């Protein structure tokens, strides 16, 4: 899978990896990865606050499921 980010992730826990079936679909359809990135970018800050988990110090985390 192609990565479009130029950011450096210092903690591999923060990286999203596709499950094997999704990875195969991305490999068969080169435009699918762009559509997935666009969908992920549609997640708003409000969704993070209302749907995510809150940790001490008001750190918000959106769970994969």
Buried (B, 14 or more C-beta within 10 A) or exposed (E): EEEEEEEEEEEEEEEEEBEEEBEEBBEEEEEBBEEBEEEEEEEEEEEBEEEBEEEEEEEBEEEEE
